[in-house]
Amino acid sequence: MGGVIVIFGGAGGIGEATARAVTAKGYRAHLVGRNEARLAAAAGSIAGATYSVADVTDSGAITQAVAAAAEQGGGALAGLCYAAGTITLKPVARISEADVLNDFRINALGAFQAVQAALPALKAYEGTASIVLFSTVAVQQGFTAHASIAMAKGAVEGLTLSLAAELAPKIRVNCIAPSLTRTELAAPLLGNETMVNAIGGMHALQRLGEADDVAPLAALLLSDEAGWITGQSIGVDGGRARLRTKG
Ligand SMILES: NC(=O)c1ccc[n+]([C@@H]2O[C@H](COP(=O)([O-])OP(=O)(O)OC[C@H]3O[C@@H](n4cnc5c(N)ncnc54)[C@H](OP(=O)(O)O)[C@@H]3O)[C@@H](O)[C@H]2O)c1
């Protein structure tokens, strides 16, 4: 059916791969992030893509970015993908209030405010619009040092369910929960090949994720092909959340 999809974190690893994947399905992507040079480079390499500079800790900037995206779609948005995020991994004793609030703001509150800002344009879309949010494997599987991010992403899964109920049948809402995926976000955890192989080996499928492992599902959920899927949190995690193949 086509239309414009606004992608927060759209110049990031998974966000940009999702922008390419929805474009291949006939949509136009509007990318949102803080780094204008990176947004311009990403948008310039994706047919029909546009962008807005916005920090998701600023609700006014979110509103402006969504308005710019909706303008591209003649007042309507086919979808919203919220792929901005953080990883703060610290033992619980070293996590500060500022860490918790920062993780919550960027991962959960920003998603909530982006949805709120986009609601009129999503409702104005002629078909069923779609929202895709991002959680993490660390919500279903307990890991050390993940308290802050697991709390924030747990909130995203709750938000997904609430919105899916409240916005049905006009808007579908789903969430993707990746395990460690090789993007800039994960780079500090993957300093050398030994780390990459060790963490990859903890997955049933024996490797880390790539942005292009995750983006096809995001694009599917954003498109009409997923027209009867809503209220789901789906793991793209090499089996990490549910499978144990050793010991
Ligand atoms: N990679 C993983 O291992 C992994 C695992 C589980 C969940 N996830 C989730 O998957 C989603 C996509 O992550 P990714 O791996 O693609 O990360 P990424 O490559 O770092 O991309 C995230 C993007 O979010 C944007 N962003 C961060 N803070 C922002 C802010 N305050 N305002 C506006 N934009 C902001 C960044 O763009 P700018 O710098 O231009 O602002 C960045 O391009 C995130 O929600 C993440 O939490 C990732």
The ligand as an ORCA input file, in Angstrom:
! r2SCAN-3c Opt
* xyz 0 1
  N      22.541     -3.921     19.070
  C      22.134     -4.714     20.051
  O      22.859     -5.598     20.527
  C      20.740     -4.578     20.610
  C      20.292     -5.560     21.510
  C      19.014     -5.427     22.056
  C      18.213     -4.354     21.715
  N      18.683     -3.416     20.820
  C      17.802     -2.306     20.502
  O      17.650     -2.178     19.109
  C      17.412     -0.811     18.774
  C      18.366     -0.375     17.660
  O      19.697     -0.406     18.182
  P      21.006     -0.494     17.263
  O      21.723     -1.716     17.649
  O      20.651     -0.266     15.835
  O      21.823      0.740     17.848
  P      22.627      1.930     17.115
  O      23.299      1.425     15.892
  O      23.437      2.577     18.156
  O      21.435      2.877     16.675
  C      20.652      3.560     17.633
  C      20.377      4.925     17.096
  O      19.613      5.618     18.088
  C      19.932      6.983     17.989
  N      19.828      7.594     19.288
  C      20.442      7.253     20.437
  N      20.156      8.132     21.395
  C      19.336      9.047     20.831
  C      18.715     10.218     21.301
  N      18.879     10.647     22.572
  N      17.950     10.937     20.443
  C      17.790     10.528     19.166
  N      18.363      9.442     18.669
  C      19.128      8.708     19.495
  C      21.375      7.065     17.502
  O      21.477      8.060     16.502
  P      22.251      9.449     16.756
  O      23.542      9.126     17.409
  O      22.328     10.075     15.414
  O      21.337     10.220     17.645
  C      21.634      5.722     16.839
  O      21.833      5.865     15.451
  C      17.593     -0.010     20.078
  O      16.332      0.228     20.669
  C      18.370     -0.976     20.952
  O      18.147     -0.740     22.332
  C      19.911     -3.513     20.261
*
